[in-house]
Amino acid sequence: MSDPRYHVLFLLEADTDLLFEIQRLDVQSEHPADVYFWFRFDKDSGMLNQLDFENMRTLANGEQERDFTQGQLCFNTTTGIFSPKDGSLPLLLSTVTPSAPPSELKTALFAFLASIPIRT
């Protein structure tokens, strides 16, 4: 069942974490930063951290790249890798299709969305 507040655009899974992008459906704004969000979710702790988006690229082979303050994500339709800038080991990711987040992630995401102000 989908949530009327957001749509998951990309969902990538590692053993320990999920990385994903959402588009808010309950917000009308001219500011993309109010509508699109990237997150890293720690499966063990249930901690949800917003990634600070900087840049994106689509390569000729269809691979996607996203740059964040916290690291770089490269992915395609089946796999990906997140390379943190803090020097920790890269996360090897698999693309989850369909992009259905687990319930504990939905709970953390609902709390996050309820806490952020929207620019008008």
Secondary structure, 3 states (H helix, E strand, C coil): CCCCCEEEEEEEECCCEEEEEEEECCCCCCCHHHHEEEEEEECCCCCEEEECEEEEEECCCCCEEEEECCEEEEECCCEEEEEECCCCCCEEEEECCCCCCCHHHHHHHHHHHHHCCCCC
